[in-house]
């Protein structure tokens, strides 16, 4: 593809509500929009999903810029490519930094789809015309407030509820939620807050008919998760442990999980996400698309990847209005009766709201290719 330039837009957007997990609480989201421009004026967009603090992975917003500026953009400049699948192997000479890699690769995928005149979903091999979505709810101050939020989201049609848990805020809270909503699809997300010493506590979840418990143990672990899965009936879903196809292969081989959460940024981009999806499908492991509090561009990428056949569980891709007073795309992502209609226009299928992009942007750097 004949690149003309890469542009990094650094934004800061304030979420409507603070979002609390076992990591901490955040409300302001700083991130990059990556814009890839070809010689014909076509524009592709990607979004970084790292946080200012390295509490999810080792990456940060600042480190993403350094890696993109010093290494990834020069690699693209020096290596002509014909297809986005070529990007991840080129970036493979650098260890880690998957979120930085995914941000640039996402822009390349969007640009490629637009040049082909097809939707990003179709370019990835997706076939669904709509996707089912759930909602992720952070830790709430009281059980009353939590139950009210759940009821509100169910009234909006969301297909499943994900609840953040941590030691001291887990089994009893989930029991009360299950009692109030006996037929609702519920999953618990631990964000690595437990150890094997908590097996007896985690066994109590088996009585609550949960869809899954997500990443209960260490963020890099697959050994202890295999031990835990043998002890509990509740399916384990791995998130932070899966950074590559290789990780997924080993986790499945060891029996560390029964479900895998695919986050595009965590695994290094759309190409690797497709490979993990295909491997899981071949081995009977369902997948779903996790969220990283994305703005509109990242949300659009999540919609596209979820159109692949083995994304059989509702993902975290809620509507834009769940998080933002104003998003940076138009139209915004809208959830109706728990589903999102997949856009059919070229690329991500949403236009950039240039006024919003300028409003939230506090840094812009252009790199000639």
C-alpha angles and dihedrals in degrees: 000000000000103000117195100181146340118224125198114205112192112205139181119201128177117224119227092241135020112259117217128194134156086278095059142270129299136173105163115071118201117188147138130258108205116208121195115195125192129206091264094056097255113147129210125189136208132172133218116227104192121118129233088250121052095236099122099037133346091269125100135184089257095048090049090059093049093050094045094045100041101036121003100050091047089051090054090046092053099041120057112213134196100193135026091240086073093062101071094052090050090052089046091088086075119068121232121336090118095160092056090047093048093050093058095037089052091057090049091051092050091048091048093051091049091050088051092047093235136114118265088240091058093044088056093050097256122151107180119110093200135020131212117234139193133198132248116216121196124221110293129211094240138016089239092059091046094052091048091052092049092050091049093052092046089052087056089056102251110166099221141008124230116198126195114229137186135168108300091020104065133070100031092044091050091048091055092047092049091049090052094044107029096168102038122113104245132179131181124223116202101176091214095305098139141060135204087270086074096060094114091052093046091050087065088068089070090078093057101067094232122179089227147318110243122219099333095169138044118330094238098039133112099150099064091040088059089053092048094047089057090056101046134052096210108098114250116224117200120217117149092031093064114077099145147009087267091058091050092050093052094044091052092045091052095044092241094147145006096211135034128209111214116207112181094214095047095055097042104260149318097302093057090043090058091050092051090046092052094047093048091048091052090052099044096252113137119219137200135189117256125207133231099193089272127186119227101292095051090042089054091052089052091052090052097049092046090064089077114108101247095056088099099150125071110264134214095261099122122173121283092250091063089073111012137053085206127012128205096241134067127247093026121230107274128196117208120182090344096307139096121215109231111236116239100200121108117290118348089351095230128096122232112250096228094193092052091045090055093043094056098034120100100168135033126181127179126204121196114224 
